[in-house]
Amino acid sequence: MNSWRIKSLDAILATAEKKSLHRSLGAFQLTMLGIGAIIGTGIFVLTAAAAQKAGPGMMLSFVVAGFVCAVAALCYSELASMVPVSGSAYTYTYAVMGELMAWMVGWALILEYAVAASAVCVGWSGYIMGLVQNSTGFALPEFLSAGPTWSMNGFIPAADFTHGFINLPAVVVAAAVTWLLVIGTSESAMVNAVLVCIKIVALTTFIVLSLPMINGQNFTPLMPTGLFGHDGLGVIGAAASIFFAYVGFDAVSTAAEETKNPQKNVPIGLIGSLGICTIFYLLVAAGVIGTVGAQPVSVNGIVLSPDSAEFTATCRALTEAGNAPIVCSREALAEVLRKIGFEQIGNLIGLAASIALPSVILMMIYGQTRIFFVMARDGLLPEKLSDVHPKWKTPWKVTIFTGIFVAIAGAFFPVGQLADISNSGTLFAFFMVAIAVLVLRKTDPNRVRPFKTPLVWIVAPLAIVGTLGLYLNLPMVAKLVLPIWGAIGLLIYFAYSRGHSHVGRGLTEVHEDDADLPPPPGTT
């Protein structure tokens, strides 16, 4: 059997018609779904980590990361409009580059969604604990409110439990969101719509209050760590991390099979949600830098990595002394407003983030269940994983499994490292999508393309170079996770998936009568 076997676009569309999901999403719902998935920990929390890596230069980091996402989104839009089915980059790769590469992309997407959900759990933990402490004075012991910091001892990961053992609030929110998804996404639909509005109002409030108080001197020096720095520092290193702030727009294409008129609505949802979020991010970053400054913490003239144990210890000492900079904050936006005299509104921003961030966790776990669903539909994973609960009509087995993984990662890793690890999987998937667009233009030039990537021979190569460049500028831990995760995936593929593949067994056109999954969060 050939691991490079391709599932044709016609077969993919035929299979989707025989075992399809309910189409109920319009352009507005897709855009809201995208905004709900994008706006989250990336801007509410990682702003501080980006400032530590690049200082005021994080403004440029947002531009770089946004540009790479934009060219990737244009490639996504063409493929999503041509192949309006679930599976996102996994499905596109299957149609163009064959089953083995599709499996690797699907395996990377699992890394993306699950680890991203864990990162948001940790981000939520920082906001909720900051809110509780500022409102009541109560604070969890440090060993229960933060996980250890991780570093590389050669090629062996080493944990430092000096300033934290387990992030208990992150575990709690992961369990709560998993329970919500298990009992029914009709309940989560209403919740998601409300939480998207809360996040937009919170960011708008921050922008309105902070921009009039900007001090231009806070923007100098603009790039204290330079364009490229060691261990993920510098403007490009920060862009590789802050890329996480944009992750989520591909959840729109993941829901393509549940979209009305996907040829029109998927591109609108992708590009619309990305554009709206980019504007928000630049304005928020300007507000943070201009009001309280964003110069990185250094020791003996050496800027520290925000994920290092030394940075944690330094920030702890500065906090105890009462002069911690914003780069040390676990709730950056709320802390900025407190520092500039809007303490109560800062607490409300913290409350808004605490209420709204779970919607991103919900979308990430939801996204992973859909990737599992379509991989199981192709026989690459056991179809029992996609069993629908007889009472709640949800894919409960895979949801619970995902929730456990998310809780464990959130408990024992810091937010910055989780975001970087998630980015490694995301960048690989985007890299493959850009290649797929170019290959399809050559191998199937006459196929109808409701949305065509403009200047594709410029845009797609820019996406390829951009995603590869950001990956190479991730910290070493994050760069190593992808090949290790990929090696585990290869073992599973050759041990199970290759022999059970529907394409390999000639079952591509077999009718499949499993119950459909329910519509995604954000729908009714």
C-alpha positions as MATLAB code, in Angstrom:
seq = 'MNSWRIKSLDAILATAEKKSLHRSLGAFQLTMLGIGAIIGTGIFVLTAAAAQKAGPGMMLSFVVAGFVCAVAALCYSELASMVPVSGSAYTYTYAVMGELMAWMVGWALILEYAVAASAVCVGWSGYIMGLVQNSTGFALPEFLSAGPTWSMNGFIPAADFTHGFINLPAVVVAAAVTWLLVIGTSESAMVNAVLVCIKIVALTTFIVLSLPMINGQNFTPLMPTGLFGHDGLGVIGAAASIFFAYVGFDAVSTAAEETKNPQKNVPIGLIGSLGICTIFYLLVAAGVIGTVGAQPVSVNGIVLSPDSAEFTATCRALTEAGNAPIVCSREALAEVLRKIGFEQIGNLIGLAASIALPSVILMMIYGQTRIFFVMARDGLLPEKLSDVHPKWKTPWKVTIFTGIFVAIAGAFFPVGQLADISNSGTLFAFFMVAIAVLVLRKTDPNRVRPFKTPLVWIVAPLAIVGTLGLYLNLPMVAKLVLPIWGAIGLLIYFAYSRGHSHVGRGLTEVHEDDADLPPPPGTT';
ca = [
       0.000    0.000    0.000;
       1.259    3.451   -0.919;
       1.371    6.003    1.900;
       1.393    8.784   -0.686;
      -2.050    7.783   -1.984;
      -4.296   10.760   -2.615;
      -7.979   11.090   -1.857;
      -9.364   13.028   -4.817;
     -11.352   16.199   -4.292;
     -14.360   14.530   -5.904;
     -14.114   11.623   -3.429;
     -13.758   13.990   -0.481;
     -16.866   15.895   -1.515;
     -18.776   12.657   -2.154;
     -17.853   11.231    1.259;
     -18.855   14.466    2.962;
     -22.252   14.365    1.251;
     -22.834   10.808    2.504;
     -21.803   11.565    6.071;
     -22.295   15.274    6.317;
     -22.702   17.765    9.107;
     -25.663   20.094    9.336;
     -25.138   23.298    7.312;
     -26.386   26.243    9.369;
     -23.679   28.952    9.433;
     -23.786   32.232    7.534;
     -21.072   34.849    6.910;
     -21.861   36.825   10.087;
     -21.882   33.706   12.253;
     -18.581   32.552   10.750;
     -16.999   35.944   11.369;
     -18.219   35.914   14.972;
     -16.971   32.329   15.320;
     -13.563   33.472   14.048;
     -13.434   36.496   16.356;
     -14.509   34.319   19.262;
     -11.699   31.867   18.529;
      -9.032   34.513   17.846;
      -9.488   37.093   20.595;
      -8.357   35.531   23.821;
      -5.173   34.772   25.709;
      -3.045   36.042   22.829;
      -3.995   39.672   23.417;
      -5.181   39.572   27.031;
      -2.088   37.775   28.364;
       0.702   37.317   25.815;
       1.048   41.074   25.351;
       3.291   41.025   28.428;
       5.429   38.154   27.085;
       5.752   39.911   23.713;
       6.869   43.103   25.464;
       9.547   41.155   27.368;
      10.820   39.722   24.070;
      10.689   42.869   21.926;
       9.844   45.916   24.077;
       7.891   48.542   22.131;
       8.962   46.662   19.022;
       6.079   44.288   19.719;
       4.029   46.680   17.562;
       6.142   45.489   14.637;
       5.760   41.908   15.902;
       1.973   42.191   15.619;
       2.373   43.486   12.065;
       4.720   40.655   11.063;
       2.544   37.946   12.626;
      -0.597   39.516   11.150;
       0.974   39.646    7.691;
       1.952   35.971    7.792;
      -1.579   35.114    8.920;
      -3.063   37.261    6.145;
      -1.212   35.506    3.319;
      -1.979   32.139    4.932;
      -5.655   33.152    5.213;
      -5.788   33.902    1.482;
      -4.475   30.399    0.765;
      -6.962   28.922    3.253;
      -9.800   30.791    1.591;
      -9.155   29.311   -1.841;
      -8.983   25.751   -0.559;
     -11.913   26.165    1.838;
     -14.122   27.472   -0.969;
     -13.094   24.566   -3.223;
     -13.406   21.888   -0.537;
     -16.216   23.006    1.802;
     -15.904   20.071    4.222;
     -14.599   19.505    7.732;
     -10.930   18.805    8.347;
      -9.282   22.111    7.470;
      -5.616   21.755    6.450;
      -5.789   17.975    6.971;
      -8.419   17.564    4.250;
      -6.659   19.903    1.827;
      -3.358   18.069    2.242;
      -5.057   14.693    1.690;
      -6.320   15.896   -1.669;
      -2.991   17.297   -2.842;
       0.016   15.711   -1.137;
      -1.258   12.319   -0.096;
      -2.294   10.389    2.978;
       1.002   10.367    4.881;
       1.414   14.147    4.768;
      -2.306   14.566    5.545;
      -1.880   12.408    8.630;
       1.095   14.521    9.738;
      -0.885   17.734    9.261;
      -3.880   16.320   11.130;
      -1.551   15.167   13.913;
      -0.027   18.675   14.073;
      -3.502   20.231   14.223;
      -4.250   18.091   17.268;
      -1.147   19.601   18.858;
      -2.319   23.071   17.846;
      -5.852   22.905   19.217;
      -5.222   20.989   22.451;
      -2.116   22.924   23.509;
      -3.741   26.224   22.508;
      -6.676   25.394   24.760;
      -4.217   24.678   27.586;
      -2.534   28.050   27.046;
      -5.871   29.834   27.307;
      -6.619   27.934   30.514;
      -3.379   29.255   32.021;
      -4.159   32.762   30.781;
      -7.593   32.590   32.370;
      -5.990   31.450   35.617;
      -3.847   34.595   35.758;
      -6.824   36.903   35.255;
      -9.177   35.171   37.679;
      -6.565   35.025   40.447;
      -5.642   38.674   39.885;
      -9.299   39.639   40.028;
      -9.909   37.669   43.217;
      -6.833   39.071   44.904;
      -7.628   42.688   44.014;
     -11.268   42.314   45.026;
     -10.996   40.238   48.199;
      -7.315   40.069   49.117;
      -7.377   36.274   48.851;
      -4.570   34.570   46.934;
      -3.893   30.887   46.338;
      -0.512   29.641   47.512;
       2.024   30.011   44.731;
       2.486   26.257   44.353;
      -1.243   25.900   43.510;
      -1.563   28.881   41.164;
       1.310   28.251   38.738;
       3.038   25.301   37.143;
       6.805   24.802   36.950;
       9.083   26.522   34.444;
      10.817   24.345   31.857;
      14.237   24.621   30.271;
      16.474   22.460   28.124;
      19.401   20.645   29.710;
      21.046   19.802   26.417;
      18.174   18.009   24.661;
      16.556   16.875   27.916;
      13.694   19.013   29.336;
      14.138   20.025   32.976;
      11.430   21.384   35.294;
      11.950   24.027   37.991;
       9.298   23.779   40.722;
      10.733   26.656   42.791;
       7.907   29.085   41.998;
       5.015   26.757   41.233;
       3.894   23.141   41.180;
       0.398   22.944   39.658;
      -1.946   25.535   38.147;
      -5.157   24.489   39.865;
      -7.461   27.181   38.353;
      -6.374   26.091   34.860;
      -7.424   22.523   35.647;
     -10.794   23.713   36.956;
     -11.674   25.762   33.859;
     -10.565   22.950   31.517;
     -12.863   20.539   33.326;
     -15.789   22.990   33.280;
     -15.530   23.693   29.537;
     -15.167   19.988   28.750;
     -18.326   19.269   30.760;
     -20.178   22.023   28.863;
     -19.206   20.533   25.506;
     -20.133   17.013   26.601;
     -23.651   17.909   27.739;
     -24.450   19.789   24.543;
     -23.176   22.444   22.173;
     -26.621   24.018   21.987;
     -25.928   25.341   25.455;
     -22.449   26.494   24.451;
     -23.833   28.280   21.369;
     -25.662   30.887   23.420;
     -22.714   31.245   25.792;
     -20.247   31.777   22.943;
     -22.235   34.599   21.340;
     -22.464   36.497   24.632;
     -18.779   36.014   25.454;
     -17.631   37.307   22.059;
     -19.514   40.533   22.753;
     -17.953   40.799   26.232;
     -14.443   40.475   24.796;
     -15.068   43.136   22.151;
     -16.515   45.548   24.714;
     -13.556   44.933   27.063;
     -10.946   45.618   24.383;
     -12.835   48.676   23.121;
     -12.987   50.065   26.659;
      -9.249   49.548   27.091;
      -8.502   51.314   23.814;
     -10.762   54.294   24.576;
      -9.228   54.829   28.027;
      -5.573   54.208   27.180;
      -4.983   55.886   23.825;
      -5.577   59.496   25.057;
      -2.868   58.953   27.717;
      -0.107   57.806   25.362;
       3.378   59.214   25.988;
       5.558   59.083   22.877;
       8.742   58.702   24.946;
       7.594   55.220   25.990;
       8.200   54.027   22.434;
      11.981   54.534   22.665;
      14.132   52.582   22.321;
      11.833   50.901   19.844;
      13.726   47.613   19.534;
      15.765   47.070   22.725;
      16.372   43.415   21.820;
      16.893   44.014   18.112;
      15.207   42.388   15.145;
      16.543   38.905   15.963;
      17.600   37.805   19.442;
      18.699   34.705   21.320;
      16.220   32.055   22.523;
      13.206   33.591   20.808;
      13.893   37.232   21.751;
      13.755   40.170   19.339;
      10.959   41.499   17.128;
      10.784   38.342   14.992;
      11.010   36.079   18.032;
       8.116   37.990   19.601;
       6.200   37.696   16.317;
       6.668   33.919   16.438;
       5.111   33.902   19.925;
       2.439   36.538   19.351;
       1.373   34.549   16.285;
      -0.700   32.693   18.855;
      -2.854   35.814   19.176;
      -4.113   35.196   15.641;
      -4.552   31.444   15.865;
      -8.191   30.543   15.595;
      -9.115   31.962   12.207;
      -8.547   28.499   10.742;
     -11.381   27.282   12.976;
     -13.594   29.029   10.413;
     -12.397   26.717    7.651;
     -12.712   23.738   10.020;
     -16.439   24.533   10.136;
     -16.745   24.749    6.335;
     -18.888   21.613    6.149;
     -21.411   23.238    8.481;
     -21.635   26.459    6.459;
     -24.381   27.673    4.160;
     -22.993   28.810    0.791;
     -19.402   28.047    1.893;
     -17.904   29.212   -1.392;
     -18.860   32.766   -0.438;
     -19.147   32.742    3.333;
     -15.930   30.949    4.350;
     -13.585   33.516    2.726;
     -15.656   36.338    4.246;
     -15.461   34.755    7.671;
     -11.726   34.070    7.437;
     -10.552   37.432    6.173;
     -13.180   39.456    8.036;
     -12.378   38.022   11.463;
      -8.623   38.328   10.860;
      -8.904   41.966    9.742;
     -11.078   43.027   12.682;
      -8.775   41.346   15.202;
      -5.623   42.854   13.679;
      -6.979   46.374   14.138;
      -7.879   45.626   17.747;
      -4.441   44.183   18.465;
      -2.469   47.148   17.120;
      -4.579   49.633   19.068;
      -4.308   47.612   22.283;
      -0.538   47.228   21.917;
      -0.180   50.978   21.356;
      -2.234   51.605   24.494;
      -0.046   49.326   26.630;
       3.252   50.729   25.377;
       2.207   54.382   25.340;
       0.746   54.480   28.855;
       3.019   52.424   31.122;
       5.933   51.490   28.863;
       6.998   48.037   27.772;
      10.755   47.811   28.239;
      11.978   44.268   29.007;
      13.452   43.115   32.312;
      17.196   42.438   32.210;
      19.887   41.251   34.617;
      23.424   42.578   34.129;
      22.351   43.965   30.771;
      21.034   40.620   29.509;
      17.328   40.488   28.636;
      15.710   37.427   30.209;
      13.460   34.964   28.437;
       9.885   35.370   29.762;
       9.650   31.605   30.258;
      12.856   31.234   32.274;
      13.061   30.535   35.991;
      15.360   33.567   36.374;
      12.706   35.844   34.860;
      10.080   34.423   37.241;
      12.344   35.011   40.240;
      13.227   38.558   39.128;
       9.585   39.484   38.587;
       8.662   38.049   41.960;
      11.284   40.243   43.663;
      10.101   43.326   41.748;
       6.492   42.590   42.650;
       7.327   42.267   46.337;
       9.165   45.601   46.103;
       6.071   47.199   44.564;
       7.641   48.260   41.241;
       6.981   45.354   38.871;
       6.842   46.411   35.190;
       3.972   45.393   32.963;
       6.076   42.620   31.386;
       5.788   40.734   34.700;
       1.990   40.850   34.788;
      -0.184   37.770   34.303;
      -3.150   40.069   33.560;
      -1.544   42.792   31.445;
      -4.544   44.815   30.240;
      -6.244   44.963   33.632;
      -2.952   45.941   35.276;
      -2.366   48.772   32.770;
      -5.712   50.362   33.626;
      -4.993   50.063   37.350;
      -1.632   51.776   36.861;
      -3.119   54.737   34.986;
      -5.828   55.404   37.553;
      -8.764   53.294   36.410;
      -8.564   50.647   39.121;
     -12.220   49.649   39.162;
     -12.438   49.539   35.378;
      -9.231   47.484   35.395;
     -10.951   45.030   37.710;
     -13.902   44.946   35.309;
     -11.535   44.192   32.422;
     -10.146   41.375   34.534;
     -13.683   40.168   35.156;
     -14.488   40.375   31.439;
     -11.401   38.344   30.554;
     -12.211   35.807   33.267;
     -15.728   35.418   31.893;
     -14.853   35.518   28.180;
     -11.638   33.505   27.837;
     -13.420   30.161   28.366;
     -15.131   30.707   24.995;
     -11.716   30.337   23.333;
     -11.056   27.126   25.270;
     -14.448   25.921   24.103;
     -13.649   26.693   20.456;
     -10.239   25.032   20.582;
     -11.564   21.814   22.111;
     -14.462   21.931   19.650;
     -12.008   22.356   16.759;
     -10.026   19.320   17.804;
     -13.110   17.106   18.002;
     -13.878   18.045   14.369;
     -10.348   17.143   13.268;
     -10.718   13.795   15.064;
     -14.148   13.365   13.452;
     -12.933   13.687    9.881;
      -9.763   11.610   10.483;
     -11.923    8.839   11.950;
     -14.281    9.182    8.979;
     -11.300    8.397    6.738;
     -10.342    5.379    8.854;
      -7.054    6.865   10.077;
      -8.331    6.809   13.664;
     -10.740    4.320   15.272;
     -14.261    5.343   14.322;
     -15.398    4.648   17.877;
     -13.612    7.866   18.879;
     -16.357    9.791   17.111;
     -19.223    7.997   18.868;
     -22.101   10.359   19.580;
     -23.645   10.200   23.056;
     -27.186    8.728   22.886;
     -28.641   11.398   25.175;
     -26.565   14.553   24.605;
     -25.788   13.895   20.901;
     -22.160   15.020   21.312;
     -18.826   13.273   20.535;
     -18.329   12.659   24.238;
     -15.435   10.190   24.170;
     -13.048   12.344   22.203;
     -14.198   15.468   24.061;
     -13.404   13.957   27.467;
     -10.053   12.641   26.211;
      -9.170   16.092   24.859;
     -10.268   17.775   28.079;
      -7.986   15.553   30.160;
      -5.019   16.364   27.923;
      -5.797   20.096   28.074;
      -6.068   20.035   31.877;
      -2.737   18.226   32.319;
      -0.832   20.583   29.996;
      -2.432   23.655   31.594;
      -1.515   22.393   35.054;
       2.207   21.971   34.427;
       3.320   24.446   31.732;
       3.511   28.279   31.638;
       1.378   30.171   29.155;
       4.256   31.402   26.983;
       5.705   27.951   26.412;
       2.275   26.476   25.691;
       1.633   29.210   23.125;
       4.988   28.596   21.438;
       4.392   24.825   21.323;
       0.950   25.370   19.839;
       2.442   27.731   17.272;
       4.843   25.049   16.053;
       1.925   22.823   15.027;
      -0.041   25.717   13.571;
       2.851   27.012   11.469;
       3.418   23.526   10.022;
      -0.248   23.264    9.018;
      -0.209   26.722    7.401;
       3.026   25.848    5.590;
       1.372   22.766    4.072;
      -1.751   24.688    3.026;
       0.325   27.232    1.109;
       2.126   24.425   -0.720;
      -1.196   22.698   -1.452;
      -2.583   25.812   -3.167;
       0.366   25.950   -5.550;
       0.279   22.212   -6.286;
      -3.457   22.294   -7.060;
      -3.013   25.241   -9.411;
      -0.714   22.992  -11.461;
      -2.398   19.602  -11.105;
      -6.055   20.710  -11.308;
      -6.090   24.133  -13.006;
      -9.607   23.788  -14.446;
     -11.437   23.087  -11.185;
     -13.923   25.783  -10.195;
     -12.436   28.155   -7.613;
     -15.180   30.360   -6.132;
     -12.418   32.263   -4.342;
      -8.992   32.533   -5.986;
      -5.964   33.650   -4.013;
      -4.821   36.893   -5.680;
      -1.248   36.889   -7.004;
      -0.978   33.293   -5.845;
       2.612   32.828   -7.057;
       3.607   35.693   -4.788;
       1.186   35.246   -1.881;
       1.650   31.486   -1.375;
       5.484   31.632   -1.419;
       5.295   34.513    1.087;
       3.139   32.291    3.324;
       5.651   29.442    2.961;
       8.649   31.643    3.790;
       6.775   33.462    6.570;
       5.610   30.347    8.401;
       9.026   28.700    8.097;
      10.771   31.865    9.291;
       8.555   32.210   12.363;
       9.016   28.533   13.233;
      12.802   28.894   13.112;
      12.564   31.833   15.515;
      10.600   29.941   18.178;
      12.451   28.990   21.379;
      14.320   25.681   21.249;
      11.760   23.808   23.398;
       8.952   24.679   20.986;
      11.027   23.807   17.918;
      11.867   20.389   19.332;
       8.282   19.519   20.272;
       7.073   19.384   16.649;
       9.531   16.728   15.385;
       9.101   14.666   18.576;
       5.311   14.875   18.273;
       5.635   14.056   14.580;
       7.720   10.965   15.330;
       5.005    9.714   17.702;
       2.456   10.346   14.960;
       4.461    8.341   12.435;
       4.560    5.361   14.777;
       0.764    5.476   15.127;
       0.283    5.894   11.376;
       2.366    2.865   10.394;
       1.091    0.760   13.300;
      -2.623    1.464   12.780;
      -3.759    4.172   10.355;
      -2.037    2.944    7.196;
      -3.747   -0.434    7.407;
      -7.191    0.938    8.322;
      -7.331    3.795    5.797;
     -10.570    3.837    3.788;
      -8.692    5.036    0.716;
      -6.181    2.222    1.017;
      -8.986   -0.336    1.428;
     -10.967    1.066   -1.504;
     -13.836    2.250    0.707;
     -13.812    5.884   -0.392;
     -17.342    5.759   -1.801;
     -18.975    3.663    0.940;
     -22.054    5.231    2.540;
     -21.485    6.090    6.186;
     -24.511    6.238    8.452;
     -23.096    7.448   11.771;
     -25.161   10.127   13.469;
     -24.177   13.649   12.509;
     -22.382   15.798   15.029;
     -24.215   18.814   16.432;
     -23.563   22.322   15.075;
     -20.546   24.211   16.427;
     -20.566   26.797   19.223;
     -21.877   30.108   17.987;
     -24.766   28.557   16.056;
     -28.343   27.798   16.910;
];
